[in-house]
């Protein structure tokens, strides 16, 4: 060998480097934060998220059936105001229990959160079936507090995990997954009305519902996967506080979160009372029972259609007019006295409310600079 050749060149001759193809392949897999926007695991996760939302938020959307049954029969000795607390707590924890659920997901415990939420939801439905007539506090603990925590544990991580698999089409994929809420609000009311007022009755009807949801949640847990690295587990409490402070000092993020909190306090109102109000206004039970189904059925379109164009129009430009439309429709509730009024309310409110709820996840994702923080 020529002695004038540098040592590094001699080393290169003895140990040839990887070829260009190997270098390119290494660089492709080196970035764990790269989002593939597709693939078998991504599509399976989307289906699993749809089923999880169907069983969690979709079940909350069917509470109007419980409200009607409780007020007129099962908890008739309690006031409508008291009974509404059951669903109010459900909706509260639908968002609030997603906070620790999302935190656990970010630290690599997504699977445990989903399994725990699935078991808790099934357990609370079974306990609901054993609640005695006119025992408000039994129903509040099982169907309100317990079930609310369960649906929150399932809903937020199921939507958040889609950010591990989709980026360019993230808004659309989240909209498709959240359509499970409206589809659940379409299927669950039909099933519950027929079970409660049929041969099985309330107790066995709820147990059948619990088994139905358990089977779907098992499938959902088998389908969903994560792919982004978890946040470091050795982070000190001081570092964690600094990390949280970055969110609370982001004025746009805080205002967006606060606005959604206020919006959530009213957007579920027709979901609670449409069926009961239809019955009390003298509509036939057959129409009243399907009013909630119609509202949630139209909500499927409301959850999907805006997400198709939201990336071009802008998430805030789409959310604000839909939220204003919901407000106008709620104020027009007082004029709803006949069949035409109920159907009109169900169709229009179902669409705009579905749009508002489905746009929240893309909005939060848009305001979160690091995809690993979505959860």
C-alpha positions in Angstrom: 0.0 0.0 0.0 1.2 3.5 -0.8 2.7 5.0 2.4 1.5 8.4 1.3 -2.1 7.3 1.7 -3.7 8.8 4.9 -4.6 6.5 7.7 -8.2 7.2 7.4 -8.1 6.2 3.7 -6.4 2.9 4.7 -9.1 2.3 7.3 -11.7 2.9 4.6 -10.1 0.4 2.3 -9.9 -2.3 5.0 -13.5 -1.6 6.2 -15.5 -0.3 3.3 -18.4 2.0 4.3 -22.0 1.2 3.8 -23.2 1.7 0.3 -25.5 4.6 -0.6 -28.6 2.5 -0.4 -27.8 1.4 3.2 -27.1 5.0 4.2 -30.5 6.1 2.8 -32.3 3.2 4.5 -30.6 4.1 7.8 -31.6 7.8 7.5 -35.2 6.8 6.8 -35.7 4.8 10.0 -33.6 7.1 12.2 -36.3 9.6 12.9 -38.9 8.1 15.3 -41.1 11.2 15.1 -41.8 10.8 11.4 -45.5 10.2 10.9 -46.2 7.7 8.1 -49.7 8.9 7.2 -50.9 5.4 6.4 -50.1 1.8 6.6 -51.7 -1.3 8.1 -51.1 -0.3 11.7 -52.5 3.2 11.0 -55.8 2.0 9.5 -56.2 -0.6 12.2 -55.8 2.1 14.8 -58.4 4.2 13.0 -60.9 1.4 13.2 -60.1 0.7 16.8 -60.4 4.4 17.7 -63.8 4.5 15.9 -65.0 1.6 18.0 -63.7 3.1 21.3 -65.4 6.4 20.6 -68.6 4.5 19.6 -68.6 2.8 23.0 -67.6 5.9 25.1 -68.8 9.3 23.7 -71.4 7.4 21.6 -72.9 6.0 24.8 -73.0 9.4 26.4 -75.0 10.6 23.3 -77.6 8.1 24.1 -78.3 9.3 27.6 -81.5 11.0 26.4 -83.0 7.5 26.6 -82.0 7.1 30.2 -83.2 10.7 31.0 -86.7 9.9 29.6 -86.9 6.5 31.3 -85.7 7.9 34.7 -88.0 10.9 34.7 -91.1 9.1 33.7 -90.5 5.7 35.4 -87.4 4.5 37.2 -86.5 7.6 39.2 -89.9 9.4 39.0 -89.7 10.4 42.7 -86.6 12.5 41.9 -86.8 15.8 40.1 -85.7 16.3 36.6 -83.0 18.7 38.0 -81.6 15.9 40.1 -81.6 13.3 37.3 -79.8 15.7 35.0 -76.9 15.7 37.4 -76.2 12.1 36.4 -75.5 13.1 32.8 -73.8 16.3 33.7 -71.2 14.4 35.7 -70.8 12.0 32.8 -70.0 14.9 30.4 -67.7 16.5 33.0 -65.6 13.4 33.3 -65.7 12.8 29.6 -63.2 15.6 29.4 -61.7 15.7 32.9 -60.7 12.1 33.2 -59.0 12.4 29.8 -56.4 14.6 31.5 -54.8 11.8 33.6 -55.6 9.4 30.7 -53.7 11.6 28.2 -50.8 12.1 30.7 -50.5 8.3 31.1 -50.6 7.9 27.3 -47.8 10.3 26.8 -45.7 8.3 29.3 -46.2 5.0 27.5 -49.2 3.6 29.3 -51.7 3.9 26.5 -52.6 0.2 26.6 -53.2 0.1 30.3 -55.4 3.2 30.2 -57.6 1.7 27.4 -57.9 -1.7 29.1 -58.7 -0.1 32.5 -61.3 2.2 30.9 -62.9 -0.7 29.0 -63.2 -2.8 32.2 -64.5 0.1 34.2 -67.2 1.0 31.6 -68.4 -2.6 31.6 -68.4 -2.8 35.4 -70.3 0.4 35.8 -73.0 -0.7 33.3 -73.4 -3.9 35.2 -73.7 -2.0 38.4 -76.3 0.3 36.8 -78.4 -2.8 36.1 -78.4 -3.7 39.8 -79.5 -0.2 41.0 -82.8 -0.2 42.7 -85.8 1.8 41.6 -86.1 5.3 43.1 -82.5 5.1 44.5 -81.0 8.2 43.0 -77.6 8.0 44.6 -77.0 4.4 43.5 -77.7 5.5 39.9 -75.6 8.6 40.3 -72.5 6.7 41.5 -72.7 3.9 38.8 -74.2 5.6 35.8 -72.9 9.1 36.5 -69.6 9.2 38.3 -68.2 5.7 37.4 -69.4 5.6 33.8 -68.2 9.2 33.3 -64.7 8.4 34.4 -64.7 5.3 32.2 -65.8 7.1 29.0 -63.2 9.9 29.6 -60.4 7.3 30.0 -61.4 5.8 26.6 -62.3 8.8 24.5 -59.3 11.2 24.8 -56.5 8.6 24.3 -58.4 7.0 21.4 -58.5 10.3 19.6 -55.0 11.3 20.6 -53.3 8.1 19.3 -54.3 8.9 15.8 -51.6 11.6 15.8 -49.1 8.8 16.0 -50.1 7.6 12.6 -51.5 10.5 10.6 -50.3 14.1 10.0 -51.3 15.5 6.6 -54.8 13.9 6.9 -55.0 14.1 10.7 -58.1 16.3 10.8 -60.0 14.0 8.5 -58.9 10.8 10.4 -60.0 12.4 13.7 -63.3 13.3 12.1 -63.8 9.8 11.0 -63.0 8.4 14.4 -65.3 10.9 16.1 -68.1 9.9 13.7 -68.2 6.8 16.0 -69.8 9.1 18.6 -72.7 9.9 16.3 -73.0 6.3 15.0 -73.1 5.2 18.7 -75.7 7.9 19.4 -77.7 6.4 16.5 -77.3 2.7 17.4 -77.4 2.8 21.3 -80.8 4.7 21.5 -82.6 2.3 19.2 -81.2 -0.7 21.2 -81.8 0.8 24.6 -85.4 2.0 23.9 -86.3 -1.4 22.6 -84.6 -3.2 25.5 -86.1 -1.0 28.3 -89.6 -1.0 26.9 -89.5 -4.6 25.6 -89.6 -8.0 27.1 -86.2 -7.8 28.9 -86.8 -4.6 30.8 -84.3 -2.2 32.3 -82.0 -4.4 34.3 -81.3 -7.1 31.6 -81.4 -4.4 28.9 -78.5 -2.6 30.5 -76.6 -6.0 30.9 -77.1 -6.8 27.2 -75.8 -3.3 26.4 -72.8 -3.9 28.7 -71.9 -7.2 26.9 -72.3 -5.5 23.5 -69.9 -2.7 24.5 -67.4 -5.1 26.0 -67.1 -7.1 22.8 -66.5 -4.0 20.8 -63.9 -2.6 23.2 -62.0 -5.9 23.2 -61.8 -5.6 19.4 -60.8 -1.9 19.7 -58.0 -2.7 22.1 -56.6 -5.4 19.8 -56.5 -3.0 16.8 -55.0 0.2 18.3 -51.3 0.7 18.6 -48.9 3.5 19.4 -45.6 4.2 17.6 -44.1 7.5 19.0 -41.7 7.3 21.9 -43.0 7.9 25.4 -41.9 11.0 27.4 -38.9 10.3 29.7 -39.9 8.7 32.9 -37.0 10.1 34.9 -38.3 13.7 34.6 -38.1 15.5 37.9 -41.2 17.2 39.3 -39.6 20.6 38.8 -39.0 19.8 35.1 -42.6 18.6 34.8 -43.9 21.9 36.2 -41.8 23.8 33.7 -43.2 21.6 30.9 -46.8 22.2 32.1 -46.1 25.9 32.5 -45.4 26.1 28.7 -49.0 25.2 28.1 -50.6 27.5 30.7 -48.5 30.5 29.5 -49.6 30.0 25.9 -52.5 32.5 25.7 -54.0 31.1 22.5 -54.0 27.6 23.8 -55.5 28.6 27.1 -58.3 30.7 25.5 -59.1 27.9 23.0 -59.3 25.4 25.9 -61.5 27.8 27.9 -63.8 28.4 25.0 -64.3 24.7 24.5 -65.0 24.3 28.2 -67.8 26.9 27.9 -69.1 25.4 24.7 -69.3 21.9 26.2 -71.5 23.2 29.0 -74.3 23.8 26.6 -73.7 21.7 23.4 -75.1 18.5 25.0 -78.4 20.1 26.1 -80.6 18.7 23.2 -78.9 15.3 23.6 -80.2 15.2 27.2 -83.8 16.5 26.6 -84.9 16.1 23.0 -86.6 12.7 23.5 -88.2 13.7 26.8 -89.4 17.0 25.5 -90.9 15.3 22.4 -92.9 13.0 24.6 -94.1 15.8 26.9 -95.2 17.8 23.9 -97.6 15.0 22.9 -95.6 13.4 20.0 -96.1 9.7 19.5 -93.6 7.5 21.4 -92.4 6.0 18.1 -91.4 9.4 16.8 -90.0 10.5 20.2 -87.9 7.4 20.5 -86.3 8.0 17.2 -85.7 11.8 17.6 -82.4 11.2 19.4 -81.4 8.7 16.7 -82.1 11.2 14.0 -80.1 13.9 15.8 -77.1 11.6 16.1 -77.5 10.1 12.6 -77.2 13.5 11.0 -74.3 14.2 13.4 -72.3 11.6 11.4 -72.3 14.0 8.4 -71.5 16.9 10.7 -68.5 15.2 12.1 -67.0 14.1 8.8 -67.9 16.8 6.2 -66.2 19.8 7.9 -63.0 17.8 8.5 -62.6 17.3 4.7 -62.1 21.0 4.1 -60.9 22.2 7.5 -57.2 22.1 6.5 -57.9 24.6 3.6 -60.4 26.8 5.4 -58.8 26.8 8.9 -60.0 25.1 12.0 -61.1 28.3 13.8 -62.9 29.7 10.7 -64.9 26.5 10.7 -65.6 26.1 14.4 -66.9 29.6 15.1 -69.8 29.7 12.7 -70.8 26.1 13.7 -70.8 27.1 17.4 -72.9 30.2 16.7 -75.4 28.1 14.8 -75.7 25.8 17.8 -76.4 28.8 20.0 -79.2 30.1 17.7 -80.8 26.7 17.5 -80.9 26.2 21.3 -82.6 29.6 21.7 -85.2 28.5 19.1 -86.0 25.5 21.3 -88.9 27.3 22.9 -90.7 27.3 19.5 -90.5 23.5 19.1 -94.0 22.3 19.7 -94.9 19.8 17.0 -93.5 17.1 14.8 -92.0 19.5 12.3 -90.2 21.4 15.0 -88.7 18.2 16.6 -87.5 16.9 13.2 -86.0 20.3 12.2 -84.2 20.6 15.5 -82.8 17.1 15.3 -81.5 17.6 11.8 -80.0 21.0 12.0 -78.7 20.8 15.6 -77.3 17.3 14.9 -75.2 18.5 12.0 -73.8 21.7 13.6 -73.2 20.1 17.0 -71.4 17.1 15.4 -69.2 19.6 13.5 -68.3 21.5 16.6 -67.3 18.4 18.6 -65.3 16.9 15.8 -63.3 20.0 15.2 -62.0 20.3 18.8 -59.4 17.6 18.4 -57.9 19.1 15.2 -57.9 22.5 17.0 -55.9 21.2 19.9 -53.5 19.3 17.6 -53.0 22.4 15.5 -52.1 24.4 18.6 -49.7 21.7 19.9 -46.2 22.1 18.3 -44.9 18.7 19.4 -46.9 15.7 18.2 -45.7 13.7 21.2 -47.6 16.1 23.5 -51.0 15.3 22.0 -52.8 13.2 24.6 
